Amino acid sequence: MENGRSARFIYTANVGDSRMYLLKKDGSCIQMSKDHNCKDPTEVQRVKEKGGLVFNGRVFGCLSLTRSIGDKGVKDYGVVCEPDVFTHQV
């Protein structure tokens, strides 16, 4: 609690390459999401554990995202539509 007010939060969820940022009063910004692509070793490992292949920086050499709402053809190979959810106190 600050100045007698209860804490306030922003909840974010993302899938894929939609980035979210919070611009602060001081001009700085905070990234409020995580990129889901083949540059993230954790995401690549998750895809591989589900039977997917990652080469040329892409799932099966064609999809750069590791989480996607669409792209039904690779859903059985580790590309999921489950979002990352984050909580940020403001």
VEXLUMTOR-682854 format. One record per residue (C-alpha): residue number from 1; residue in three letters; y, x, z. Coordinates in nm, 4 decimals. Example, Ala and Ser with C-alpha at 12.3 -4.5 7.8 and 13.67 -1.06 7.14 Angstrom:
<recs>
+-----+--------+----------+----------+----------+
| num | residu |        y |        x |        z |
+-----+--------+----------+----------+----------+
|   1 |    ALA |  -0.4500 |   1.2300 |   0.7800 |
|   2 |    SER |  -0.1060 |   1.3670 |   0.7140 |
+-----+--------+----------+----------+----------+
</recs>
This chain:
<recs>
+-----+--------+----------+----------+----------+
| num | residu |        y |        x |        z |
+-----+--------+----------+----------+----------+
|   1 |    MET |   0.0000 |   0.0000 |   0.0000 |
|   2 |    GLU |   0.3400 |   0.1345 |  -0.0978 |
|   3 |    ASN |   0.6736 |  -0.0066 |   0.0252 |
|   4 |    GLY |   0.4907 |  -0.3037 |   0.1763 |
|   5 |    ARG |   0.3318 |  -0.3980 |  -0.1558 |
|   6 |    SER |  -0.0368 |  -0.3934 |  -0.2297 |
|   7 |    ALA |  -0.1744 |  -0.1467 |  -0.4819 |
|   8 |    ARG |  -0.1760 |  -0.2489 |  -0.8476 |
|   9 |    PHE |  -0.4356 |  -0.1448 |  -1.1019 |
|  10 |    ILE |  -0.4795 |  -0.1361 |  -1.4770 |
|  11 |    TYR |  -0.8324 |  -0.1780 |  -1.6090 |
|  12 |    THR |  -0.9170 |  -0.0470 |  -1.9541 |
|  13 |    ALA |  -1.2293 |  -0.0600 |  -2.1675 |
|  14 |    ASN |  -1.2888 |   0.0990 |  -2.5047 |
|  15 |    VAL |  -1.5546 |   0.1546 |  -2.7659 |
|  16 |    GLY |  -1.5232 |   0.4062 |  -3.0457 |
|  17 |    ASP |  -1.1986 |   0.5709 |  -3.1441 |
|  18 |    SER |  -0.9409 |   0.3349 |  -2.9951 |
|  19 |    ARG |  -0.7309 |   0.5447 |  -2.7592 |
|  20 |    MET |  -0.5213 |   0.4072 |  -2.4789 |
|  21 |    TYR |  -0.2335 |   0.5863 |  -2.3092 |
|  22 |    LEU |  -0.0095 |   0.4981 |  -2.0169 |
|  23 |    LEU |   0.3491 |   0.6120 |  -2.0579 |
|  24 |    LYS |   0.5038 |   0.6883 |  -1.7209 |
|  25 |    LYS |   0.8696 |   0.6520 |  -1.6208 |
|  26 |    ASP |   0.9085 |   1.0304 |  -1.6134 |
|  27 |    GLY |   0.8119 |   1.0502 |  -1.9829 |
|  28 |    SER |   0.4649 |   1.1890 |  -1.9251 |
|  29 |    CYS |   0.1557 |   1.0057 |  -2.0379 |
|  30 |    ILE |  -0.2014 |   0.9678 |  -1.9208 |
|  31 |    GLN |  -0.4953 |   0.9101 |  -2.1536 |
|  32 |    MET |  -0.6656 |   0.5977 |  -2.0196 |
|  33 |    SER |  -0.9744 |   0.5997 |  -2.2382 |
|  34 |    LYS |  -1.2490 |   0.8275 |  -2.3632 |
|  35 |    ASP |  -1.3203 |   0.9079 |  -2.7270 |
|  36 |    HIS |  -1.6723 |   0.8210 |  -2.8391 |
|  37 |    ASN |  -1.7510 |   1.0644 |  -3.1149 |
|  38 |    CYS |  -1.9786 |   1.3522 |  -3.2039 |
|  39 |    LYS |  -1.7379 |   1.6086 |  -3.0559 |
|  40 |    ASP |  -1.8438 |   1.4964 |  -2.7059 |
|  41 |    PRO |  -2.1668 |   1.6734 |  -2.6010 |
|  42 |    THR |  -2.2536 |   1.3948 |  -2.3552 |
|  43 |    GLU |  -2.2301 |   1.1317 |  -2.6280 |
|  44 |    VAL |  -2.4330 |   1.3453 |  -2.8711 |
|  45 |    GLN |  -2.7056 |   1.3921 |  -2.6091 |
|  46 |    ARG |  -2.7184 |   1.0162 |  -2.5430 |
|  47 |    VAL |  -2.7601 |   0.9452 |  -2.9154 |
|  48 |    LYS |  -3.0342 |   1.2077 |  -2.9497 |
|  49 |    GLU |  -3.2237 |   1.0699 |  -2.6482 |
|  50 |    LYS |  -3.2342 |   0.7307 |  -2.8238 |
|  51 |    GLY |  -3.3843 |   0.8814 |  -3.1403 |
|  52 |    GLY |  -3.0649 |   0.9367 |  -3.3374 |
|  53 |    LEU |  -2.9824 |   1.2499 |  -3.5339 |
|  54 |    VAL |  -2.6457 |   1.4218 |  -3.5313 |
|  55 |    PHE |  -2.5577 |   1.6628 |  -3.8097 |
|  56 |    ASN |  -2.2387 |   1.7586 |  -3.9898 |
|  57 |    GLY |  -2.0566 |   1.6239 |  -3.6825 |
|  58 |    ARG |  -2.1779 |   1.2690 |  -3.7491 |
|  59 |    VAL |  -2.4593 |   1.0346 |  -3.6505 |
|  60 |    PHE |  -2.7119 |   1.0600 |  -3.9355 |
|  61 |    GLY |  -2.4492 |   1.2650 |  -4.1169 |
|  62 |    CYS |  -2.2324 |   0.9593 |  -4.1898 |
|  63 |    LEU |  -2.0897 |   0.7923 |  -3.8757 |
|  64 |    SER |  -1.8432 |   0.9921 |  -3.6651 |
|  65 |    LEU |  -1.8514 |   0.7401 |  -3.3779 |
|  66 |    THR |  -2.1207 |   0.7288 |  -3.1109 |
|  67 |    ARG |  -2.0149 |   0.3851 |  -2.9830 |
|  68 |    SER |  -1.9189 |   0.1064 |  -3.2163 |
|  69 |    ILE |  -1.8987 |  -0.2714 |  -3.2199 |
|  70 |    GLY |  -2.0165 |  -0.2831 |  -3.5818 |
|  71 |    ASP |  -2.2450 |  -0.0401 |  -3.7660 |
|  72 |    LYS |  -2.5594 |  -0.2462 |  -3.7027 |
|  73 |    GLY |  -2.7774 |  -0.0098 |  -3.9074 |
|  74 |    VAL |  -2.7643 |   0.2630 |  -3.6412 |
|  75 |    LYS |  -2.7890 |   0.0481 |  -3.3263 |
|  76 |    ASP |  -3.1577 |   0.1361 |  -3.2816 |
|  77 |    TYR |  -3.0698 |   0.5075 |  -3.2863 |
|  78 |    GLY |  -2.8284 |   0.5480 |  -2.9973 |
|  79 |    VAL |  -2.5039 |   0.4037 |  -3.1312 |
|  80 |    VAL |  -2.4151 |   0.1412 |  -2.8735 |
|  81 |    CYS |  -2.1378 |  -0.1115 |  -2.8247 |
|  82 |    GLU |  -2.1240 |  -0.0641 |  -2.4460 |
|  83 |    PRO |  -1.7663 |   0.0266 |  -2.3477 |
|  84 |    ASP |  -1.6439 |   0.2819 |  -2.0996 |
|  85 |    VAL |  -1.4401 |   0.1040 |  -1.8327 |
|  86 |    PHE |  -1.1712 |   0.2825 |  -1.6332 |
|  87 |    THR |  -0.9526 |   0.1820 |  -1.3401 |
|  88 |    HIS |  -0.6073 |   0.3352 |  -1.2963 |
|  89 |    GLN |  -0.3828 |   0.2745 |  -0.9982 |
|  90 |    VAL |  -0.0170 |   0.2238 |  -1.0911 |
+-----+--------+----------+----------+----------+
</recs>
